[in-house]
Amino acid sequence: MILGKHLTLGACAFVSAAIVGAGAALDLAFRTRIVFTLTGTCAAVAYLAYTFQLLQPVFIGSSGRRRPPGCFALTFDDGPDPRSTAAVSELLAARGHHATFFVLGNAARRFPELVRQLAEDGHEVAVHGYDHRLLAFSLPDTVRSQIASTEAAVMAATGRPPTGLFRAPHGVRSLWLARTVAGVGYRLCGWDGRIFDTANHGADVVAKRVRAELQEGAVILLHDGDGSGQGSSRQQTVQALPEILDDAEARGLHSVWLSTLLPMELGSSSLARSRPRASAPDRRSPTR
């Protein structure tokens, strides 16, 4: 069974309420006033914070990240989409920037030529799952299948496996997700801030929110596709990108692969365990 966004939120709320309720029941049983209720409330809050990746490091399981001078990472989720992916890829490449694209396996199968373009333009292709299902309650076998199916789609398009980075749809995760993806050679990762470029606030608002997050080592989340299946356009993100790059360059910042910020060697993917880590592209002076 695939749980949608609202069902997942409801299920997580139910689990949290059950934890608090269990604490209240123990207080009644042992006549301990609110000791167990408070403990249950803290546990429920911790569960929600972990599940929805609140106040978590960008690279789950690592204590930090590298912050190379003048470098930050633009990342794009939910593509490829013929309405926006090519435009984003070409603009970044033309101005000497490189990004990491967390692709969906089903979209990569539909548009392999766009995945090839990403690789040819010097960008990093990573995994966002196959069909954008939320993974809060998905069993390890389901997670592994999501990764393997996406790997196969990327391999078919480019002839090489994706980089060993995995970003969960909506950032929602289970208690076993990080260990499961690590078991097949991936690092679970997140992002900084909340840009919300999928809401129709306009390109100027998107650029303004990115500007507030720009600094060395920042990881910016944008979208070049719509993982919800509703077919929404990401044109405001395409329109905001020139201003985002202008702001970055004015601060002496250059977008690089997300793996460049990884604080330790990146594990190889399950399709190519002997594959050495790819080196990040050389920084170039931006061209206009």
C-alpha positions, 0 to 999 in steps of 0.5 A: 500500500502506498501512503500519500502525503496526507495519509502519512501525516495522519499516520505519524500523528496517530503514532505520536498520539499513541506514544503520549497516550501510552505514557498517560496510561502508565501514569494512571496505572502507577499513580505517577501524576504526569511523569510518564505523560511528559516522557511520552510527549518528549518521545513523540516530539522526538519521533516527529522531529526525526521523521520530518528531518527537523534540525537534522544534519544535511548528511544523516549520520555525519557530524558535519559537512565540508565547506570549501571556500566559495562553494555551495550546492544547488540541488534539484528534486523530482525531475527530469521534466522536459518543461524545465530540466533542460533549461535549468541544466543548460543555464547552470552549465553556461555560467560554469555552475554544477548542481546535483539532480535527485531524479525519480526513477519513473521520470528517468525512464520516461525521459532518458535523454534529459538524464543524459543531458544532465550528465553531459552538462557536468551535473551530478545525478542522484536518487530520489526514489522511483515514484515519490512515495513517502517512506515513513512506513515503508519496509526496508525491502521497499526502500531497496527496490525504490533505489534499485529501480532508479539506479537501473533507469539512470544506468540505462540512460547514461551508462553509469550508476548514479552518485551514492546520495539519496534524498527521501521524498519530502524529507520524510523518513523512518527510523530504519531509512538511513541504515537501509540506504547505507546498506546499499551504498548510499548516504541519506541527505537533506538540505538547508532552509525552506525555499518552498519553490513548489508553491506559486509565490513567484520567481522573486520570492524564490530568489529572495528565500535562496538569497537568505540561505546563501553561504559557503557550504549551504545546500539549497533545495529547488525543484525541476519537476513535480513528484506529486503527479499533478503535473505542476509547472516549475517555470518560476524556479527556472525564472528565478535561477538567473537571479539566484546565480547573480546573487551567488556570484556577487558573494563569490559563491559557485555551485558544486556537486553536493558530494563535494561537501560530503565529510567522508568518502562517498560509498559506491552504489549497489550497481557499481561497488568497485566504482571509485568516487567521481571527482567534482568538476573544476571550478571555472569562471562564470560565463554569461 
